[in-house]
Amino acid sequence: MAIDLSISHPDPTQLRVFLRGALQDEGTTVTVFDGSTEPVPGAHVHISRPIGFPGDELVSGLWTLVVQDDAAGSVGTLHGWSLHLMTRWD
């Protein structure tokens, strides 16, 4: 599984991005980006990387991207995101 993500924000260190699997309440949530530990120069975050879910995550259903701003006072923009699913037989 891989994710592509594009966000702009005046201070990306305030951002955290999570991906919640298709099982929602019973599924797994993984951290895609944590601005406090992954400093990015400038105000634009572009992520293109593989991400892993432990075990056999159900791929059919609603996947949820959660973008969290840990501080008030500034606004960012989610320009787009995509999720690329592969099976172990690919």
C-alpha beads as a LAMMPS data file, in Angstrom:
LAMMPS data file: protein, C-alpha beads

90 atoms
89 bonds

1 atom types
1 bond types

-500.0 500.0 xlo xhi
-500.0 500.0 ylo yhi
-500.0 500.0 zlo zhi

Masses

1 110.0

Atoms # bond

1 1 1 0.000 0.000 0.000
2 1 1 1.271 3.480 -0.792
3 1 1 -0.039 6.995 -0.211
4 1 1 0.437 10.270 -2.049
5 1 1 -0.481 13.395 -0.114
6 1 1 -0.176 17.137 -0.695
7 1 1 -0.876 19.723 2.049
8 1 1 0.101 23.354 2.532
9 1 1 0.180 24.992 5.961
10 1 1 2.095 27.988 7.376
11 1 1 3.671 25.712 10.008
12 1 1 3.685 21.998 9.062
13 1 1 5.172 21.122 12.473
14 1 1 1.623 21.580 13.817
15 1 1 0.190 18.859 11.574
16 1 1 -0.414 15.163 12.100
17 1 1 -1.950 12.956 9.431
18 1 1 -3.473 9.521 10.040
19 1 1 -5.008 6.901 7.781
20 1 1 -7.797 4.751 9.198
21 1 1 -8.379 1.386 7.547
22 1 1 -11.607 0.201 5.966
23 1 1 -12.833 -1.513 9.134
24 1 1 -13.146 1.930 10.788
25 1 1 -13.793 1.337 14.532
26 1 1 -12.285 -2.144 14.421
27 1 1 -9.557 -1.336 11.891
28 1 1 -6.048 -0.054 12.230
29 1 1 -4.979 3.588 12.204
30 1 1 -1.447 4.419 11.069
31 1 1 0.454 7.683 11.250
32 1 1 1.232 8.983 7.773
33 1 1 2.912 12.246 8.841
34 1 1 3.853 13.761 12.194
35 1 1 5.134 17.312 11.783
36 1 1 6.658 17.322 15.259
37 1 1 9.038 14.497 14.302
38 1 1 9.308 14.992 10.530
39 1 1 10.260 18.634 9.991
40 1 1 9.612 19.892 6.480
41 1 1 11.264 23.015 5.099
42 1 1 8.732 25.561 3.932
43 1 1 4.973 25.456 4.044
44 1 1 4.263 22.586 1.653
45 1 1 4.165 18.922 2.602
46 1 1 4.305 16.373 -0.205
47 1 1 4.394 12.720 0.809
48 1 1 4.741 9.783 -1.509
49 1 1 5.663 6.632 0.365
50 1 1 4.674 3.091 1.143
51 1 1 2.737 2.571 4.344
52 1 1 2.053 -0.647 6.121
53 1 1 -0.860 -2.066 7.987
54 1 1 -0.188 -5.010 10.266
55 1 1 -1.858 -8.284 9.416
56 1 1 -4.507 -8.670 6.752
57 1 1 -6.375 -5.374 6.613
58 1 1 -9.702 -5.391 4.755
59 1 1 -9.313 -3.202 1.668
60 1 1 -12.972 -2.973 0.635
61 1 1 -14.826 -0.152 2.335
62 1 1 -14.353 3.401 3.476
63 1 1 -10.774 4.539 4.143
64 1 1 -10.485 7.764 6.135
65 1 1 -7.677 10.321 6.046
66 1 1 -7.541 12.412 9.227
67 1 1 -5.554 15.681 9.213
68 1 1 -5.078 17.185 12.664
69 1 1 -3.755 20.691 13.367
70 1 1 -2.360 20.773 16.900
71 1 1 -2.512 24.579 17.249
72 1 1 -5.134 27.234 16.656
73 1 1 -4.684 30.363 14.601
74 1 1 -3.540 29.148 11.199
75 1 1 -5.267 27.368 8.357
76 1 1 -3.945 24.872 5.836
77 1 1 -5.179 23.258 2.653
78 1 1 -5.357 19.604 1.697
79 1 1 -4.641 19.752 -2.048
80 1 1 -5.211 16.058 -2.645
81 1 1 -4.416 12.505 -1.663
82 1 1 -4.551 9.072 -3.159
83 1 1 -4.152 5.554 -1.873
84 1 1 -2.614 2.792 -3.972
85 1 1 -3.626 -0.716 -2.910
86 1 1 -1.754 -3.822 -3.907
87 1 1 -2.383 -7.432 -3.006
88 1 1 0.298 -9.882 -2.037
89 1 1 -0.271 -11.547 -5.384
90 1 1 0.614 -8.374 -7.359

Bonds

1 1 1 2
2 1 2 3
3 1 3 4
4 1 4 5
5 1 5 6
6 1 6 7
7 1 7 8
8 1 8 9
9 1 9 10
10 1 10 11
11 1 11 12
12 1 12 13
13 1 13 14
14 1 14 15
15 1 15 16
16 1 16 17
17 1 17 18
18 1 18 19
19 1 19 20
20 1 20 21
21 1 21 22
22 1 22 23
23 1 23 24
24 1 24 25
25 1 25 26
26 1 26 27
27 1 27 28
28 1 28 29
29 1 29 30
30 1 30 31
31 1 31 32
32 1 32 33
33 1 33 34
34 1 34 35
35 1 35 36
36 1 36 37
37 1 37 38
38 1 38 39
39 1 39 40
40 1 40 41
41 1 41 42
42 1 42 43
43 1 43 44
44 1 44 45
45 1 45 46
46 1 46 47
47 1 47 48
48 1 48 49
49 1 49 50
50 1 50 51
51 1 51 52
52 1 52 53
53 1 53 54
54 1 54 55
55 1 55 56
56 1 56 57
57 1 57 58
58 1 58 59
59 1 59 60
60 1 60 61
61 1 61 62
62 1 62 63
63 1 63 64
64 1 64 65
65 1 65 66
66 1 66 67
67 1 67 68
68 1 68 69
69 1 69 70
70 1 70 71
71 1 71 72
72 1 72 73
73 1 73 74
74 1 74 75
75 1 75 76
76 1 76 77
77 1 77 78
78 1 78 79
79 1 79 80
80 1 80 81
81 1 81 82
82 1 82 83
83 1 83 84
84 1 84 85
85 1 85 86
86 1 86 87
87 1 87 88
88 1 88 89
89 1 89 90
